[in-house]
Amino acid sequence: MNEAYRYGVALFAVIFIGLGLAIIVVTTVRGGAVFGYLMGFLFLALGAGRLYLLRRRR
């Protein structure tokens, strides 16, 4: 169960990183609003931070 939880958390972290990158790209293509860049960066930071914490707990 513990390994399944870790893999699930890692999967969601990678999904959040992908969403953040996608939001940043779409924001750039459509002209760039500050809110879009902010949301993209926050999703990216959420995923990266979660992966960092997951690695550190080992």
C-alpha positions, 0 to 999 in steps of 0.5 A: 500500500505504501508503494502504491501511495508513493507512485500515485503521489508521483503521478499526480505531481507529474500531471501538475507539472504538465498542467503548469507547462501547458497553461504557460504555453497557452498563455504565451500563445494567446497573448500573455496575461499575468494571471495565466503565467501566475497560475501556470507557475503555481501548478508547476511549483506545486508539482515540483515541490511535491516531487521534492518532498516525496524524494526527501522522505526516503 
